[in-house]
Amino acid sequence: MKDLLYSEDNSFFIDGLKISGVQSVNGSYNISSQDNVFLGYAGDPEFIQNAPASASFSFERALMSSDEPITNLIADTGFNGGIEYNGRVLNFTSGYLDSYSVNFSIDSLPQSSINISVYGEMGPHVSSQTPKPNQTEFIIPTSSGISLTCDGRETNRVRNFSFSINPSREPIYKIGSIFPCEVAFMTPISNSFSVEIDVDDYETRNLYDYIRTGIHTKNIEVVVKDQCDQSKSITYDFKKFNLIGENFSTDSENNTTVRLDYAMNSHSPPQITYT
């Protein structure tokens, strides 16, 4: 019987940098094919590839260290990476970030989720960059170290909030090549932000006021500080986000909450600053 493969035997890398806090990784590839059956063909039916192969990676991580090496990849930036497991590797080249999301909740570590499309080689024999030092600048956010400026935050308690961004990519191929000659960065970029608050004196909005006056937009700023070192922080600066939904709920246990949903399309990603 083979030995179990423990979590400490696995490591995920981006451009040689070992990413900390990774909780799960998934990698897959797909080869588009079809039968070679056509009029007049009497041979054995076989599969033929009818489009470039595609591959993808996704991983979840606890935000125990800065996400800066990941959020820097939101723009038009390709990168290499892979996973090491029990002395073996599954590497890839020419990866592009498809989506990034982060979620903060009371009394739990923030979680981020990343999806990557691979337009280059992928496999155990694919060379990767020379490993760099591991992530050593740790930041441990705490709910008491989070300040959030948006509708109703000043006098009402934030229970959780989340942010996601979905950059769009368009691979461009030429005849005779199995890899794209270019991966175009398409705009606009889709962004979303949601926040749930415990109601104290919050007053819900009048939907028909927005219909008469136009789309309601807000600037939102979120500052997340390290629970041990206040000089370490992450600032999310969201400009002109549109309020697209509001959900009010209450129950017999005196829980009254409001969830606000925002969205924004832009030609560049929102500003995320790490100090």
Secondary structure as GFF3:
##gff-version 3
##sequence-region A 1 275
A	DSSP	three_ten_helix	7	9	.	.	.	ID=ss1
A	DSSP	beta_strand	10	14	.	.	.	ID=ss2
A	DSSP	beta_strand	17	18	.	.	.	ID=ss3
A	DSSP	beta_strand	22	30	.	.	.	ID=ss4
A	DSSP	beta_strand	33	35	.	.	.	ID=ss5
A	DSSP	beta_strand	47	49	.	.	.	ID=ss6
A	DSSP	beta_strand	54	62	.	.	.	ID=ss7
A	DSSP	alpha_helix	68	71	.	.	.	ID=ss8
A	DSSP	beta_strand	79	85	.	.	.	ID=ss9
A	DSSP	beta_strand	88	105	.	.	.	ID=ss10
A	DSSP	beta_strand	111	118	.	.	.	ID=ss11
A	DSSP	beta_strand	122	123	.	.	.	ID=ss12
A	DSSP	beta_strand	141	149	.	.	.	ID=ss13
A	DSSP	three_ten_helix	153	155	.	.	.	ID=ss14
A	DSSP	beta_strand	157	172	.	.	.	ID=ss15
A	DSSP	beta_strand	182	198	.	.	.	ID=ss16
A	DSSP	alpha_helix	207	213	.	.	.	ID=ss17
A	DSSP	beta_strand	217	226	.	.	.	ID=ss18
A	DSSP	beta_strand	233	250	.	.	.	ID=ss19
A	DSSP	beta_strand	256	266	.	.	.	ID=ss20
A	DSSP	beta_strand	271	274	.	.	.	ID=ss21
###
